[in-house]
């Protein structure tokens, strides 16, 4: 498996997990913190920023 394919799988898995966590008690707060952290860590990755825009 190539690096690009692995990155796509990680993004898809993370997106699914964030959607599920959002429905937990206090999950919306946890998701917003994680999204903020991901935005700082992956600011040079446009695909990641596009995926994270779904959680605003």
mmCIF entry with sequence, helices, sheets and N, C-alpha, C, O atoms, coordinates in Angstrom:
data_MODEL
# 
_entry.id   MODEL 
# 
_entity.id                         1 
_entity.type                       polymer 
_entity.pdbx_number_of_molecules   1 
# 
_entity_poly.entity_id                      1 
_entity_poly.type                           'polypeptide(L)' 
_entity_poly.nstd_linkage                   no 
_entity_poly.nstd_monomer                   no 
_entity_poly.pdbx_seq_one_letter_code       
;(UNK)(UNK)(UNK)(UNK)(UNK)(UNK)(UNK)(UNK)(UNK)(UNK)(UNK)(UNK)(UNK)(UNK)(UNK)(UNK)
(UNK)(UNK)(UNK)(UNK)(UNK)(UNK)(UNK)(UNK)(UNK)(UNK)(UNK)(UNK)(UNK)(UNK)(UNK)(UNK)
(UNK)(UNK)(UNK)(UNK)(UNK)(UNK)(UNK)(UNK)(UNK)(UNK)(UNK)(UNK)(UNK)(UNK)(UNK)(UNK)
(UNK)(UNK)(UNK)(UNK)(UNK)(UNK)(UNK)(UNK)
;
_entity_poly.pdbx_seq_one_letter_code_can   XXXXXXXXXXXXXXXXXXXXXXXXXXXXXXXXXXXXXXXXXXXXXXXXXXXXXXXX 
_entity_poly.pdbx_strand_id                 A 
# 
loop_
_entity_poly_seq.entity_id 
_entity_poly_seq.num 
_entity_poly_seq.mon_id 
_entity_poly_seq.hetero 
1 1  UNK n 
1 2  UNK n 
1 3  UNK n 
1 4  UNK n 
1 5  UNK n 
1 6  UNK n 
1 7  UNK n 
1 8  UNK n 
1 9  UNK n 
1 10 UNK n 
1 11 UNK n 
1 12 UNK n 
1 13 UNK n 
1 14 UNK n 
1 15 UNK n 
1 16 UNK n 
1 17 UNK n 
1 18 UNK n 
1 19 UNK n 
1 20 UNK n 
1 21 UNK n 
1 22 UNK n 
1 23 UNK n 
1 24 UNK n 
1 25 UNK n 
1 26 UNK n 
1 27 UNK n 
1 28 UNK n 
1 29 UNK n 
1 30 UNK n 
1 31 UNK n 
1 32 UNK n 
1 33 UNK n 
1 34 UNK n 
1 35 UNK n 
1 36 UNK n 
1 37 UNK n 
1 38 UNK n 
1 39 UNK n 
1 40 UNK n 
1 41 UNK n 
1 42 UNK n 
1 43 UNK n 
1 44 UNK n 
1 45 UNK n 
1 46 UNK n 
1 47 UNK n 
1 48 UNK n 
1 49 UNK n 
1 50 UNK n 
1 51 UNK n 
1 52 UNK n 
1 53 UNK n 
1 54 UNK n 
1 55 UNK n 
1 56 UNK n 
# 
_struct_asym.id          A 
_struct_asym.entity_id   1 
# 
loop_
_struct_conf.conf_type_id 
_struct_conf.id 
_struct_conf.pdbx_PDB_helix_id 
_struct_conf.beg_label_comp_id 
_struct_conf.beg_label_asym_id 
_struct_conf.beg_label_seq_id 
_struct_conf.pdbx_beg_PDB_ins_code 
_struct_conf.end_label_comp_id 
_struct_conf.end_label_asym_id 
_struct_conf.end_label_seq_id 
_struct_conf.pdbx_end_PDB_ins_code 
_struct_conf.beg_auth_comp_id 
_struct_conf.beg_auth_asym_id 
_struct_conf.beg_auth_seq_id 
_struct_conf.end_auth_comp_id 
_struct_conf.end_auth_asym_id 
_struct_conf.end_auth_seq_id 
_struct_conf.pdbx_PDB_helix_class 
_struct_conf.details 
_struct_conf.pdbx_PDB_helix_length 
HELX_P HELX_P1 AA1 UNK A 3  ? UNK A 21 ? UNK A 3  UNK A 21 1 ? 19 
HELX_P HELX_P2 AA2 UNK A 27 ? UNK A 41 ? UNK A 27 UNK A 41 1 ? 15 
HELX_P HELX_P3 AA3 UNK A 46 ? UNK A 52 ? UNK A 46 UNK A 52 1 ? 7  
HELX_P HELX_P4 AA4 UNK A 53 ? UNK A 55 ? UNK A 53 UNK A 55 5 ? 3  
# 
_struct_conf_type.id          HELX_P 
_struct_conf_type.criteria    ? 
_struct_conf_type.reference   ? 
# 
loop_
_atom_site.group_PDB 
_atom_site.id 
_atom_site.type_symbol 
_atom_site.label_atom_id 
_atom_site.label_alt_id 
_atom_site.label_comp_id 
_atom_site.label_asym_id 
_atom_site.label_entity_id 
_atom_site.label_seq_id 
_atom_site.pdbx_PDB_ins_code 
_atom_site.Cartn_x 
_atom_site.Cartn_y 
_atom_site.Cartn_z 
_atom_site.occupancy 
_atom_site.B_iso_or_equiv 
_atom_site.pdbx_formal_charge 
_atom_site.auth_seq_id 
_atom_site.auth_comp_id 
_atom_site.auth_asym_id 
_atom_site.auth_atom_id 
_atom_site.pdbx_PDB_model_num 
ATOM 1   N N  . UNK A 1 1  ? 0.857   -1.175 0.000  1.00 0.00 ? 1  UNK A N  1 
ATOM 2   C CA . UNK A 1 1  ? 0.000   0.000  0.000  1.00 0.00 ? 1  UNK A CA 1 
ATOM 3   C C  . UNK A 1 1  ? 0.902   1.235  0.000  1.00 0.00 ? 1  UNK A C  1 
ATOM 4   O O  . UNK A 1 1  ? 1.842   1.326  0.789  1.00 0.00 ? 1  UNK A O  1 
ATOM 5   N N  . UNK A 1 2  ? 0.610   2.175  -0.882 1.00 0.00 ? 2  UNK A N  1 
ATOM 6   C CA . UNK A 1 2  ? 1.408   3.386  -0.986 1.00 0.00 ? 2  UNK A CA 1 
ATOM 7   C C  . UNK A 1 2  ? 1.072   4.398  0.102  1.00 0.00 ? 2  UNK A C  1 
ATOM 8   O O  . UNK A 1 2  ? 0.074   4.269  0.811  1.00 0.00 ? 2  UNK A O  1 
ATOM 9   N N  . UNK A 1 3  ? 1.923   5.399  0.212  1.00 0.00 ? 3  UNK A N  1 
ATOM 10  C CA . UNK A 1 3  ? 1.728   6.430  1.240  1.00 0.00 ? 3  UNK A CA 1 
ATOM 11  C C  . UNK A 1 3  ? 0.423   7.199  1.031  1.00 0.00 ? 3  UNK A C  1 
ATOM 12  O O  . UNK A 1 3  ? -0.287  7.513  1.986  1.00 0.00 ? 3  UNK A O  1 
ATOM 13  N N  . UNK A 1 4  ? 0.122   7.497  -0.238 1.00 0.00 ? 4  UNK A N  1 
ATOM 14  C CA . UNK A 1 4  ? -1.092  8.266  -0.508 1.00 0.00 ? 4  UNK A CA 1 
ATOM 15  C C  . UNK A 1 4  ? -2.337  7.477  -0.115 1.00 0.00 ? 4  UNK A C  1 
ATOM 16  O O  . UNK A 1 4  ? -3.266  8.023  0.481  1.00 0.00 ? 4  UNK A O  1 
ATOM 17  N N  . UNK A 1 5  ? -2.348  6.197  -0.450 1.00 0.00 ? 5  UNK A N  1 
ATOM 18  C CA . UNK A 1 5  ? -3.500  5.352  -0.118 1.00 0.00 ? 5  UNK A CA 1 
ATOM 19  C C  . UNK A 1 5  ? -3.650  5.229  1.387  1.00 0.00 ? 5  UNK A C  1 
ATOM 20  O O  . UNK A 1 5  ? -4.765  5.245  1.908  1.00 0.00 ? 5  UNK A O  1 
ATOM 21  N N  . UNK A 1 6  ? -2.534  5.106  2.084  1.00 0.00 ? 6  UNK A N  1 
ATOM 22  C CA . UNK A 1 6  ? -2.575  5.026  3.537  1.00 0.00 ? 6  UNK A CA 1 
ATOM 23  C C  . UNK A 1 6  ? -3.132  6.318  4.131  1.00 0.00 ? 6  UNK A C  1 
ATOM 24  O O  . UNK A 1 6  ? -3.928  6.275  5.070  1.00 0.00 ? 6  UNK A O  1 
ATOM 25  N N  . UNK A 1 7  ? -2.722  7.461  3.594  1.00 0.00 ? 7  UNK A N  1 
ATOM 26  C CA . UNK A 1 7  ? -3.228  8.747  4.082  1.00 0.00 ? 7  UNK A CA 1 
ATOM 27  C C  . UNK A 1 7  ? -4.736  8.856  3.865  1.00 0.00 ? 7  UNK A C  1 
ATOM 28  O O  . UNK A 1 7  ? -5.447  9.369  4.729  1.00 0.00 ? 7  UNK A O  1 
ATOM 29  N N  . UNK A 1 8  ? -5.228  8.383  2.732  1.00 0.00 ? 8  UNK A N  1 
ATOM 30  C CA . UNK A 1 8  ? -6.668  8.429  2.449  1.00 0.00 ? 8  UNK A CA 1 
ATOM 31  C C  . UNK A 1 8  ? -7.420  7.546  3.438  1.00 0.00 ? 8  UNK A C  1 
ATOM 32  O O  . UNK A 1 8  ? -8.483  7.933  3.922  1.00 0.00 ? 8  UNK A O  1 
ATOM 33  N N  . UNK A 1 9  ? -6.886  6.371  3.744  1.00 0.00 ? 9  UNK A N  1 
ATOM 34  C CA . UNK A 1 9  ? -7.546  5.474  4.699  1.00 0.00 ? 9  UNK A CA 1 
ATOM 35  C C  . UNK A 1 9  ? -7.575  6.084  6.087  1.00 0.00 ? 9  UNK A C  1 
ATOM 36  O O  . UNK A 1 9  ? -8.566  5.943  6.803  1.00 0.00 ? 9  UNK A O  1 
ATOM 37  N N  . UNK A 1 10 ? -6.503  6.762  6.481  1.00 0.00 ? 10 UNK A N  1 
ATOM 38  C CA . UNK A 1 10 ? -6.456  7.398  7.798  1.00 0.00 ? 10 UNK A CA 1 
ATOM 39  C C  . UNK A 1 10 ? -7.479  8.525  7.866  1.00 0.00 ? 10 UNK A C  1 
ATOM 40  O O  . UNK A 1 10 ? -8.177  8.663  8.871  1.00 0.00 ? 10 UNK A O  1 
ATOM 41  N N  . UNK A 1 11 ? -7.579  9.328  6.819  1.00 0.00 ? 11 UNK A N  1 
ATOM 42  C CA . UNK A 1 11 ? -8.543  10.429 6.799  1.00 0.00 ? 11 UNK A CA 1 
ATOM 43  C C  . UNK A 1 11 ? -9.964  9.880  6.886  1.00 0.00 ? 11 UNK A C  1 
ATOM 44  O O  . UNK A 1 11 ? -10.773 10.392 7.659  1.00 0.00 ? 11 UNK A O  1 
ATOM 45  N N  . UNK A 1 12 ? -10.280 8.850  6.108  1.00 0.00 ? 12 UNK A N  1 
ATOM 46  C CA . UNK A 1 12 ? -11.630 8.275  6.126  1.00 0.00 ? 12 UNK A CA 1 
ATOM 47  C C  . UNK A 1 12 ? -11.965 7.677  7.485  1.00 0.00 ? 12 UNK A C  1 
ATOM 48  O O  . UNK A 1 12 ? -13.089 7.833  7.963  1.00 0.00 ? 12 UNK A O  1 
ATOM 49  N N  . UNK A 1 13 ? -11.018 6.999  8.113  1.00 0.00 ? 13 UNK A N  1 
ATOM 50  C CA . UNK A 1 13 ? -11.240 6.414  9.428  1.00 0.00 ? 13 UNK A CA 1 
ATOM 51  C C  . UNK A 1 13 ? -11.447 7.507  10.468 1.00 0.00 ? 13 UNK A C  1 
ATOM 52  O O  . UNK A 1 13 ? -12.348 7.413  11.301 1.00 0.00 ? 13 UNK A O  1 
ATOM 53  N N  . UNK A 1 14 ? -10.618 8.541  10.421 1.00 0.00 ? 14 UNK A N  1 
ATOM 54  C CA . UNK A 1 14 ? -10.732 9.639  11.381 1.00 0.00 ? 14 UNK A CA 1 
ATOM 55  C C  . UNK A 1 14 ? -12.063 10.350 11.243 1.00 0.00 ? 14 UNK A C  1 
ATOM 56  O O  . UNK A 1 14 ? -12.696 10.699 12.240 1.00 0.00 ? 14 UNK A O  1 
ATOM 57  N N  . UNK A 1 15 ? -12.485 10.563 10.009 1.00 0.00 ? 15 UNK A N  1 
ATOM 58  C CA . UNK A 1 15 ? -13.760 11.246 9.776  1.00 0.00 ? 15 UNK A CA 1 
ATOM 59  C C  . UNK A 1 15 ? -14.911 10.440 10.369 1.00 0.00 ? 15 UNK A C  1 
ATOM 60  O O  . UNK A 1 15 ? -15.800 11.008 11.004 1.00 0.00 ? 15 UNK A O  1 
ATOM 61  N N  . UNK A 1 16 ? -14.905 9.121  10.169 1.00 0.00 ? 16 UNK A N  1 
ATOM 62  C CA . UNK A 1 16 ? -15.956 8.270  10.710 1.00 0.00 ? 16 UNK A CA 1 
ATOM 63  C C  . UNK A 1 16 ? -15.966 8.264  12.227 1.00 0.00 ? 16 UNK A C  1 
ATOM 64  O O  . UNK A 1 16 ? -17.026 8.305  12.850 1.00 0.00 ? 16 UNK A O  1 
ATOM 65  N N  . UNK A 1 17 ? -14.776 8.213  12.820 1.00 0.00 ? 17 UNK A N  1 
ATOM 66  C CA . UNK A 1 17 ? -14.690 8.229  14.281 1.00 0.00 ? 17 UNK A CA 1 
ATOM 67  C C  . UNK A 1 17 ? -15.164 9.552  14.857 1.00 0.00 ? 17 UNK A C  1 
ATOM 68  O O  . UNK A 1 17 ? -15.866 9.571  15.868 1.00 0.00 ? 17 UNK A O  1 
ATOM 69  N N  . UNK A 1 18 ? -14.792 10.650 14.229 1.00 0.00 ? 18 UNK A N  1 
ATOM 70  C CA . UNK A 1 18 ? -15.224 11.955 14.732 1.00 0.00 ? 18 UNK A CA 1 
ATOM 71  C C  . UNK A 1 18 ? -16.749 12.098 14.654 1.00 0.00 ? 18 UNK A C  1 
ATOM 72  O O  . UNK A 1 18 ? -17.367 12.693 15.538 1.00 0.00 ? 18 UNK A O  1 
ATOM 73  N N  . UNK A 1 19 ? -17.343 11.557 13.603 1.00 0.00 ? 19 UNK A N  1 
ATOM 74  C CA . UNK A 1 19 ? -18.803 11.616 13.491 1.00 0.00 ? 19 UNK A CA 1 
ATOM 75  C C  . UNK A 1 19 ? -19.468 10.835 14.617 1.00 0.00 ? 19 UNK A C  1 
ATOM 76  O O  . UNK A 1 19 ? -20.483 11.271 15.160 1.00 0.00 ? 19 UNK A O  1 
ATOM 77  N N  . UNK A 1 20 ? -18.899 9.676  14.972 1.00 0.00 ? 20 UNK A N  1 
ATOM 78  C CA . UNK A 1 20 ? -19.475 8.869  16.046 1.00 0.00 ? 20 UNK A CA 1 
ATOM 79  C C  . UNK A 1 20 ? -19.266 9.529  17.409 1.00 0.00 ? 20 UNK A C  1 
ATOM 80  O O  . UNK A 1 20 ? -20.177 9.543  18.237 1.00 0.00 ? 20 UNK A O  1 
ATOM 81  N N  . UNK A 1 21 ? -18.087 10.068 17.642 1.00 0.00 ? 21 UNK A N  1 
ATOM 82  C CA . UNK A 1 21 ? -17.772 10.684 18.935 1.00 0.00 ? 21 UNK A CA 1 
ATOM 83  C C  . UNK A 1 21 ? -18.648 11.904 19.169 1.00 0.00 ? 21 UNK A C  1 
ATOM 84  O O  . UNK A 1 21 ? -18.982 12.211 20.314 1.00 0.00 ? 21 UNK A O  1 
ATOM 85  N N  . UNK A 1 22 ? -19.022 12.599 18.114 1.00 0.00 ? 22 UNK A N  1 
ATOM 86  C CA . UNK A 1 22 ? -19.850 13.797 18.238 1.00 0.00 ? 22 UNK A CA 1 
ATOM 87  C C  . UNK A 1 22 ? -21.177 13.504 18.932 1.00 0.00 ? 22 UNK A C  1 
ATOM 88  O O  . UNK A 1 22 ? -21.761 14.399 19.543 1.00 0.00 ? 22 UNK A O  1 
ATOM 89  N N  . UNK A 1 23 ? -21.665 12.257 18.849 1.00 0.00 ? 23 UNK A N  1 
ATOM 90  C CA . UNK A 1 23 ? -22.945 11.885 19.453 1.00 0.00 ? 23 UNK A CA 1 
ATOM 91  C C  . UNK A 1 23 ? -22.815 11.438 20.904 1.00 0.00 ? 23 UNK A C  1 
ATOM 92  O O  . UNK A 1 23 ? -23.827 11.213 21.569 1.00 0.00 ? 23 UNK A O  1 
ATOM 93  N N  . UNK A 1 24 ? -21.597 11.307 21.406 1.00 0.00 ? 24 UNK A N  1 
ATOM 94  C CA . UNK A 1 24 ? -21.393 10.941 22.808 1.00 0.00 ? 24 UNK A CA 1 
ATOM 95  C C  . UNK A 1 24 ? -21.691 12.140 23.700 1.00 0.00 ? 24 UNK A C  1 
ATOM 96  O O  . UNK A 1 24 ? -21.677 13.277 23.230 1.00 0.00 ? 24 UNK A O  1 
ATOM 97  N N  . UNK A 1 25 ? -21.962 11.899 24.993 1.00 0.00 ? 25 UNK A N  1 
ATOM 98  C CA . UNK A 1 25 ? -22.095 13.032 25.916 1.00 0.00 ? 25 UNK A CA 1 
ATOM 99  C C  . UNK A 1 25 ? -20.783 13.832 25.947 1.00 0.00 ? 25 UNK A C  1 
ATOM 100 O O  . UNK A 1 25 ? -19.709 13.254 26.114 1.00 0.00 ? 25 UNK A O  1 
ATOM 101 N N  . UNK A 1 26 ? -20.868 15.112 25.791 1.00 0.00 ? 26 UNK A N  1 
ATOM 102 C CA . UNK A 1 26 ? -19.706 16.027 25.714 1.00 0.00 ? 26 UNK A CA 1 
ATOM 103 C C  . UNK A 1 26 ? -18.838 15.717 24.500 1.00 0.00 ? 26 UNK A C  1 
ATOM 104 O O  . UNK A 1 26 ? -17.688 16.151 24.442 1.00 0.00 ? 26 UNK A O  1 
ATOM 105 N N  . UNK A 1 27 ? -19.359 14.984 23.541 1.00 0.00 ? 27 UNK A N  1 
ATOM 106 C CA . UNK A 1 27 ? -18.594 14.625 22.358 1.00 0.00 ? 27 UNK A CA 1 
ATOM 107 C C  . UNK A 1 27 ? -18.339 15.789 21.423 1.00 0.00 ? 27 UNK A C  1 
ATOM 108 O O  . UNK A 1 27 ? -17.298 15.852 20.769 1.00 0.00 ? 27 UNK A O  1 
ATOM 109 N N  . UNK A 1 28 ? -19.289 16.711 21.358 1.00 0.00 ? 28 UNK A N  1 
ATOM 110 C CA . UNK A 1 28 ? -19.115 17.864 20.480 1.00 0.00 ? 28 UNK A CA 1 
ATOM 111 C C  . UNK A 1 28 ? -17.910 18.697 20.921 1.00 0.00 ? 28 UNK A C  1 
ATOM 112 O O  . UNK A 1 28 ? -17.160 19.204 20.087 1.00 0.00 ? 28 UNK A O  1 
ATOM 113 N N  . UNK A 1 29 ? -17.732 18.832 22.227 1.00 0.00 ? 29 UNK A N  1 
ATOM 114 C CA . UNK A 1 29 ? -16.588 19.573 22.756 1.00 0.00 ? 29 UNK A CA 1 
ATOM 115 C C  . UNK A 1 29 ? -15.289 18.844 22.422 1.00 0.00 ? 29 UNK A C  1 
ATOM 116 O O  . UNK A 1 29 ? -14.311 19.466 22.008 1.00 0.00 ? 29 UNK A O  1 
ATOM 117 N N  . UNK A 1 30 ? -15.283 17.539 22.600 1.00 0.00 ? 30 UNK A N  1 
ATOM 118 C CA . UNK A 1 30 ? -14.088 16.746 22.303 1.00 0.00 ? 30 UNK A CA 1 
ATOM 119 C C  . UNK A 1 30 ? -13.737 16.826 20.820 1.00 0.00 ? 30 UNK A C  1 
ATOM 120 O O  . UNK A 1 30 ? -12.567 16.961 20.463 1.00 0.00 ? 30 UNK A O  1 
ATOM 121 N N  . UNK A 1 31 ? -14.741 16.744 19.963 1.00 0.00 ? 31 UNK A N  1 
ATOM 122 C CA . UNK A 1 31 ? -14.498 16.810 18.524 1.00 0.00 ? 31 UNK A CA 1 
ATOM 123 C C  . UNK A 1 31 ? -13.961 18.184 18.141 1.00 0.00 ? 31 UNK A C  1 
ATOM 124 O O  . UNK A 1 31 ? -13.035 18.272 17.336 1.00 0.00 ? 31 UNK A O  1 
ATOM 125 N N  . UNK A 1 32 ? -14.510 19.243 18.688 1.00 0.00 ? 32 UNK A N  1 
ATOM 126 C CA . UNK A 1 32 ? -14.018 20.573 18.338 1.00 0.00 ? 32 UNK A CA 1 
ATOM 127 C C  . UNK A 1 32 ? -12.574 20.765 18.790 1.00 0.00 ? 32 UNK A C  1 
ATOM 128 O O  . UNK A 1 32 ? -11.799 21.429 18.101 1.00 0.00 ? 32 UNK A O  1 
ATOM 129 N N  . UNK A 1 33 ? -12.198 20.196 19.935 1.00 0.00 ? 33 UNK A N  1 
ATOM 130 C CA . UNK A 1 33 ? -10.805 20.274 20.388 1.00 0.00 ? 33 UNK A CA 1 
ATOM 131 C C  . UNK A 1 33 ? -9.888  19.486 19.456 1.00 0.00 ? 33 UNK A C  1 
ATOM 132 O O  . UNK A 1 33 ? -8.811  19.958 19.090 1.00 0.00 ? 33 UNK A O  1 
ATOM 133 N N  . UNK A 1 34 ? -10.321 18.281 19.075 1.00 0.00 ? 34 UNK A N  1 
ATOM 134 C CA . UNK A 1 34 ? -9.516  17.467 18.169 1.00 0.00 ? 34 UNK A CA 1 
ATOM 135 C C  . UNK A 1 34 ? -9.359  18.143 16.805 1.00 0.00 ? 34 UNK A C  1 
ATOM 136 O O  . UNK A 1 34 ? -8.270  18.150 16.231 1.00 0.00 ? 34 UNK A O  1 
ATOM 137 N N  . UNK A 1 35 ? -10.435 18.700 16.302 1.00 0.00 ? 35 UNK A N  1 
ATOM 138 C CA . UNK A 1 35 ? -10.376 19.375 15.008 1.00 0.00 ? 35 UNK A CA 1 
ATOM 139 C C  . UNK A 1 35 ? -9.421  20.562 15.084 1.00 0.00 ? 35 UNK A C  1 
ATOM 140 O O  . UNK A 1 35 ? -8.648  20.792 14.154 1.00 0.00 ? 35 UNK A O  1 
ATOM 141 N N  . UNK A 1 36 ? -9.467  21.311 16.173 1.00 0.00 ? 36 UNK A N  1 
ATOM 142 C CA . UNK A 1 36 ? -8.534  22.426 16.350 1.00 0.00 ? 36 UNK A CA 1 
ATOM 143 C C  . UNK A 1 36 ? -7.092  21.958 16.370 1.00 0.00 ? 36 UNK A C  1 
ATOM 144 O O  . UNK A 1 36 ? -6.215  22.579 15.770 1.00 0.00 ? 36 UNK A O  1 
ATOM 145 N N  . UNK A 1 37 ? -6.855  20.855 17.067 1.00 0.00 ? 37 UNK A N  1 
ATOM 146 C CA . UNK A 1 37 ? -5.500  20.288 17.116 1.00 0.00 ? 37 UNK A CA 1 
ATOM 147 C C  . UNK A 1 37 ? -5.064  19.802 15.734 1.00 0.00 ? 37 UNK A C  1 
ATOM 148 O O  . UNK A 1 37 ? -3.931  20.045 15.319 1.00 0.00 ? 37 UNK A O  1 
ATOM 149 N N  . UNK A 1 38 ? -5.963  19.115 15.022 1.00 0.00 ? 38 UNK A N  1 
ATOM 150 C CA . UNK A 1 38 ? -5.625  18.638 13.677 1.00 0.00 ? 38 UNK A CA 1 
ATOM 151 C C  . UNK A 1 38 ? -5.352  19.797 12.736 1.00 0.00 ? 38 UNK A C  1 
ATOM 152 O O  . UNK A 1 38 ? -4.472  19.703 11.881 1.00 0.00 ? 38 UNK A O  1 
ATOM 153 N N  . UNK A 1 39 ? -6.098  20.898 12.880 1.00 0.00 ? 39 UNK A N  1 
ATOM 154 C CA . UNK A 1 39 ? -5.871  22.064 12.021 1.00 0.00 ? 39 UNK A CA 1 
ATOM 155 C C  . UNK A 1 39 ? -4.470  22.642 12.214 1.00 0.00 ? 39 UNK A C  1 
ATOM 156 O O  . UNK A 1 39 ? -3.845  23.090 11.252 1.00 0.00 ? 39 UNK A O  1 
ATOM 157 N N  . UNK A 1 40 ? -3.978  22.634 13.447 1.00 0.00 ? 40 UNK A N  1 
ATOM 158 C CA . UNK A 1 40 ? -2.619  23.115 13.701 1.00 0.00 ? 40 UNK A CA 1 
ATOM 159 C C  . UNK A 1 40 ? -1.571  22.143 13.147 1.00 0.00 ? 40 UNK A C  1 
ATOM 160 O O  . UNK A 1 40 ? -0.591  22.558 12.527 1.00 0.00 ? 40 UNK A O  1 
ATOM 161 N N  . UNK A 1 41 ? -1.790  20.864 13.377 1.00 0.00 ? 41 UNK A N  1 
ATOM 162 C CA . UNK A 1 41 ? -0.803  19.862 12.953 1.00 0.00 ? 41 UNK A CA 1 
ATOM 163 C C  . UNK A 1 41 ? -0.741  19.679 11.442 1.00 0.00 ? 41 UNK A C  1 
ATOM 164 O O  . UNK A 1 41 ? 0.341   19.483 10.890 1.00 0.00 ? 41 UNK A O  1 
ATOM 165 N N  . UNK A 1 42 ? -1.882  19.741 10.768 1.00 0.00 ? 42 UNK A N  1 
ATOM 166 C CA . UNK A 1 42 ? -1.950  19.417 9.348  1.00 0.00 ? 42 UNK A CA 1 
ATOM 167 C C  . UNK A 1 42 ? -2.322  20.618 8.487  1.00 0.00 ? 42 UNK A C  1 
ATOM 168 O O  . UNK A 1 42 ? -3.002  20.467 7.472  1.00 0.00 ? 42 UNK A O  1 
ATOM 169 N N  . UNK A 1 43 ? -1.882  21.809 8.886  1.00 0.00 ? 43 UNK A N  1 
ATOM 170 C CA . UNK A 1 43 ? -2.278  23.020 8.168  1.00 0.00 ? 43 UNK A CA 1 
ATOM 171 C C  . UNK A 1 43 ? -1.744  23.074 6.739  1.00 0.00 ? 43 UNK A C  1 
ATOM 172 O O  . UNK A 1 43 ? -2.290  23.805 5.914  1.00 0.00 ? 43 UNK A O  1 
ATOM 173 N N  . UNK A 1 44 ? -0.708  22.332 6.432  1.00 0.00 ? 44 UNK A N  1 
ATOM 174 C CA . UNK A 1 44 ? -0.136  22.314 5.074  1.00 0.00 ? 44 UNK A CA 1 
ATOM 175 C C  . UNK A 1 44 ? -0.731  21.213 4.205  1.00 0.00 ? 44 UNK A C  1 
ATOM 176 O O  . UNK A 1 44 ? -0.234  20.947 3.110  1.00 0.00 ? 44 UNK A O  1 
ATOM 177 N N  . UNK A 1 45 ? -1.782  20.578 4.681  1.00 0.00 ? 45 UNK A N  1 
ATOM 178 C CA . UNK A 1 45 ? -2.410  19.482 3.928  1.00 0.00 ? 45 UNK A CA 1 
ATOM 179 C C  . UNK A 1 45 ? -3.836  19.883 3.544  1.00 0.00 ? 45 UNK A C  1 
ATOM 180 O O  . UNK A 1 45 ? -4.759  19.761 4.350  1.00 0.00 ? 45 UNK A O  1 
ATOM 181 N N  . UNK A 1 46 ? -4.008  20.359 2.319  1.00 0.00 ? 46 UNK A N  1 
ATOM 182 C CA . UNK A 1 46 ? -5.326  20.860 1.904  1.00 0.00 ? 46 UNK A CA 1 
ATOM 183 C C  . UNK A 1 46 ? -6.442  19.817 1.977  1.00 0.00 ? 46 UNK A C  1 
ATOM 184 O O  . UNK A 1 46 ? -7.584  20.158 2.284  1.00 0.00 ? 46 UNK A O  1 
ATOM 185 N N  . UNK A 1 47 ? -6.130  18.564 1.701  1.00 0.00 ? 47 UNK A N  1 
ATOM 186 C CA . UNK A 1 47 ? -7.176  17.526 1.755  1.00 0.00 ? 47 UNK A CA 1 
ATOM 187 C C  . UNK A 1 47 ? -7.672  17.344 3.186  1.00 0.00 ? 47 UNK A C  1 
ATOM 188 O O  . UNK A 1 47 ? -8.867  17.154 3.413  1.00 0.00 ? 47 UNK A O  1 
ATOM 189 N N  . UNK A 1 48 ? -6.767  17.402 4.133  1.00 0.00 ? 48 UNK A N  1 
ATOM 190 C CA . UNK A 1 48 ? -7.152  17.262 5.536  1.00 0.00 ? 48 UNK A CA 1 
ATOM 191 C C  . UNK A 1 48 ? -7.996  18.465 5.970  1.00 0.00 ? 48 UNK A C  1 
ATOM 192 O O  . UNK A 1 48 ? -8.983  18.300 6.687  1.00 0.00 ? 48 UNK A O  1 
ATOM 193 N N  . UNK A 1 49 ? -7.622  19.655 5.547  1.00 0.00 ? 49 UNK A N  1 
ATOM 194 C CA . UNK A 1 49 ? -8.400  20.848 5.889  1.00 0.00 ? 49 UNK A CA 1 
ATOM 195 C C  . UNK A 1 49 ? -9.807  20.766 5.309  1.00 0.00 ? 49 UNK A C  1 
ATOM 196 O O  . UNK A 1 49 ? -10.775 21.192 5.939  1.00 0.00 ? 49 UNK A O  1 
ATOM 197 N N  . UNK A 1 50 ? -9.911  20.217 4.108  1.00 0.00 ? 50 UNK A N  1 
ATOM 198 C CA . UNK A 1 50 ? -11.223 20.061 3.482  1.00 0.00 ? 50 UNK A CA 1 
ATOM 199 C C  . UNK A 1 50 ? -12.087 19.081 4.284  1.00 0.00 ? 50 UNK A C  1 
ATOM 200 O O  . UNK A 1 50 ? -13.274 19.331 4.497  1.00 0.00 ? 50 UNK A O  1 
ATOM 201 N N  . UNK A 1 51 ? -11.502 17.985 4.723  1.00 0.00 ? 51 UNK A N  1 
ATOM 202 C CA . UNK A 1 51 ? -12.245 17.010 5.513  1.00 0.00 ? 51 UNK A CA 1 
ATOM 203 C C  . UNK A 1 51 ? -12.662 17.601 6.865  1.00 0.00 ? 51 UNK A C  1 
ATOM 204 O O  . UNK A 1 51 ? -13.774 17.358 7.334  1.00 0.00 ? 51 UNK A O  1 
ATOM 205 N N  . UNK A 1 52 ? -11.776 18.369 7.480  1.00 0.00 ? 52 UNK A N  1 
ATOM 206 C CA . UNK A 1 52 ? -12.076 18.951 8.786  1.00 0.00 ? 52 UNK A CA 1 
ATOM 207 C C  . UNK A 1 52 ? -13.141 20.043 8.703  1.00 0.00 ? 52 UNK A C  1 
ATOM 208 O O  . UNK A 1 52 ? -13.782 20.354 9.707  1.00 0.00 ? 52 UNK A O  1 
ATOM 209 N N  . UNK A 1 53 ? -13.336 20.623 7.528  1.00 0.00 ? 53 UNK A N  1 
ATOM 210 C CA . UNK A 1 53 ? -14.345 21.666 7.394  1.00 0.00 ? 53 UNK A CA 1 
ATOM 211 C C  . UNK A 1 53 ? -15.764 21.128 7.629  1.00 0.00 ? 53 UNK A C  1 
ATOM 212 O O  . UNK A 1 53 ? -16.683 21.909 7.872  1.00 0.00 ? 53 UNK A O  1 
ATOM 213 N N  . UNK A 1 54 ? -15.950 19.811 7.559  1.00 0.00 ? 54 UNK A N  1 
ATOM 214 C CA . UNK A 1 54 ? -17.262 19.211 7.806  1.00 0.00 ? 54 UNK A CA 1 
ATOM 215 C C  . UNK A 1 54 ? -17.653 19.297 9.278  1.00 0.00 ? 54 UNK A C  1 
ATOM 216 O O  . UNK A 1 54 ? -18.825 19.128 9.616  1.00 0.00 ? 54 UNK A O  1 
ATOM 217 N N  . UNK A 1 55 ? -16.687 19.557 10.156 1.00 0.00 ? 55 UNK A N  1 
ATOM 218 C CA . UNK A 1 55 ? -16.946 19.530 11.591 1.00 0.00 ? 55 UNK A CA 1 
ATOM 219 C C  . UNK A 1 55 ? -17.004 20.920 12.216 1.00 0.00 ? 55 UNK A C  1 
ATOM 220 O O  . UNK A 1 55 ? -16.881 21.061 13.433 1.00 0.00 ? 55 UNK A O  1 
ATOM 221 N N  . UNK A 1 56 ? -17.189 21.928 11.402 1.00 0.00 ? 56 UNK A N  1 
ATOM 222 C CA . UNK A 1 56 ? -17.292 23.290 11.938 1.00 0.00 ? 56 UNK A CA 1 
ATOM 223 C C  . UNK A 1 56 ? -18.688 23.615 12.350 1.00 0.00 ? 56 UNK A C  1 
ATOM 224 O O  . UNK A 1 56 ? -18.951 24.721 12.823 1.00 0.00 ? 56 UNK A O  1 
# 
